[in-house]
Each structure stands twice: as structure tokens, then as C-alpha cells.
Amino acid sequence: MTEVSNWRKSTRSGGGADSNCVECRVTWRKSTRSNGGANSNCVEARQRAEGFQVRDSKLGHDSPVFALESADFAGLLQAAARA
């Protein structure tokens, strides 16, 4: 998997781009089978304490984020491997 990192601000930091606040790095991982390019469209995933989250890479920050329990994420990977 290839890592794609983004910086995120709290929604409480005010709406302006120049608002001062702490940012956290969130790492999304992209499959190495996604043609390797930075602009390759695919599903990205990241691990969370309660399972995993997935999103559509071509939508980036505008993509809906789907939360999956670990067993559901494993099932998704198995289904994708069979496709």
C-alpha cells in the first residue's frame, strides 16, 4: 500500500485559511496495484482504533468516508481479491 498523507484542522479552528490552530496528520493508504501514479483513482484506507475507514481517492477531501469494523474490512479485501 502507498501512503497518502494530509494535514487536517479542527472544525473548531474558525473558517478562515489563516486561523491559527494545531493540525493533525492523517495517513490514507492506497493499494500498490493502483498503477503507482499520484493521480491514480482507487479506494484509499486508513486504520482507526475501532476498525478501518475507506474513501474514494479521486474525490479526496470531498469523498464520503465509510467506517468499517475489522471483519468487514477483511471481507472487502477478500472480495476485491476475487474480482
N, C-alpha and C positions, 0 to 999 in steps of 0.2 A: 504494500500500500504506500502511496505517496502522500506526504503530509502537506496540507494547505493551512497556513496559519493566518488568523485575522485578529485584530485588536477590537475589543468591544468596550463601550462606555455604558455606565449605568443609565437606565431610563430616568433616574432622578437627578442627572447631572445638568439639567436645563437643556433646552433645544438647540442652542447655538453651537456652531462648529468650534468657536473659540472658548467655550466654557471649560473651566479647569476642573479636572476630576481624575480619579485613578482609572486606568484602563486595564483590562484583563485579557490575556491571550487565550484564544480558543482554537484548538487544533482540529481541523477536519482532515480526514484521511480519504484519499482517492485510490481506487484499485490500480495496481500496476498494469492491468490489462486495458486501461482506458486510453491506449495509444500514446501515453507518455507526455503529450503536449500539455502546456498550461491551459489551453483553451478547449481541451477535450471535454465533451459533455458526458457526464455519468452521475451515478449516485455517490455521494460522499457520506462518510460515517464518522462518528466520534463516540468514545466510551464515556459514560457517565456513571456515577456511583450506583444508580438504580437500574442500569442497563445500557442501552445504546440509543443514539439519535441518528436519523438519516435525513438527507435533503438532496435536492436536485442541484447539481453543480452549475448548470447553465443559468439558474436564477440567482445564485449567490445569496446575498443577504435577504433578498425578496422571496426566497423559497420557503414554503412551509416546512417546519421541522417536525418529524414524526418520532415519537418516543416509543421504543420497543424494549420489552423485557429481554434478558439474555437468551432465553429459549426461543423467543420469536425471532430474534436477530439471527440465531444459528439456523433456524428454519428458512429464513430468507436467503442466507448464503447457500444453503444446500439446494434450494430451488433454482437459484441463479446458476449454480454449477451444472445442473442438469439441462439447462436451457441451451 
